[in-house]
């Protein structure tokens, strides 16, 4: 640290201590857009002849209140600003984003004296967050799960290593910090993924139970290992043995049937004619039924 920086640091601390002895109020305020701003003087009511509340934005000054005790009050904001002549406090209603800046209470009776100042920052409500999960390809022991946390304007993702019981983070929690808000994604208790979007005045959060995701990771998963290869080999061997056996059985049945038909043919050639005729008749089917005799009247022949 250089001597110049040491001198500036001491000067800053000394000025802050000196203002504190004078009852100087220095505050930083963060307000949600649309809320009311209350500016107060923490010291007893000062005895002044001319009092001001002013706002400074990017080196531009705007006098909000000018007050001459018991004589005149000038209010630049109209009904939106309420000034108390009893305590010199100021309330500004329905604050907008463009009203961030430095607010000062001034005594300008003889010379300009700062009685109080407030560094005011107006912020919007943060947008909701959405959690999306993409299970990866599982191994025999674990699964890589990618979790994405998204808002209207930004997003970030993180990868967790999950088993069927718990999950763990790969490295530090993911975080995105901007001038307006912070977005972070982390794992709680090895089982809950949490996405948090926040600023100084608001926050939104989404959570997801990682156990269900890890179960999805391992559902119907087939892991190649020695046991499965062994089972595949057994199935292949059974197929190689069974197919030839089936072919042999079919061939044997066909051969037996052929020999049976041939034996019938040989027996037909060696039998007697009557048997052959009987066989042919049997093969042709049953004989037709005899015709019924006609009713005829027989007359004897006379000599």
Secondary structure, 3 states (H helix, E strand, C coil): CCHHHHHHHHHHHHHHHHHHHCCCEEEEEEEECCCCEEECCCCCCCCCCCEEEEEEECCEEEEEEEEECCCEEEECCHHHEEECCCCCCEEECCCCHHHCEEEEEEECCCCCEEEEEEEEEEECCCCCCEEEEEECCCCCCCEEEEEEEECCCCEEEEEEEECCCCEEECCCCEEEECCCCEEEEEEECCCEEEEEEECCCCEEEEEEEHHHHHHHHHCCCCCCCHHHHHHHHHHHHHHHHHHHHHHHHHHHHHHHHHHHHHHHHHHHHHCCHHHHHHHHHHHHCCCCCCCCCCCCCCCCCCC
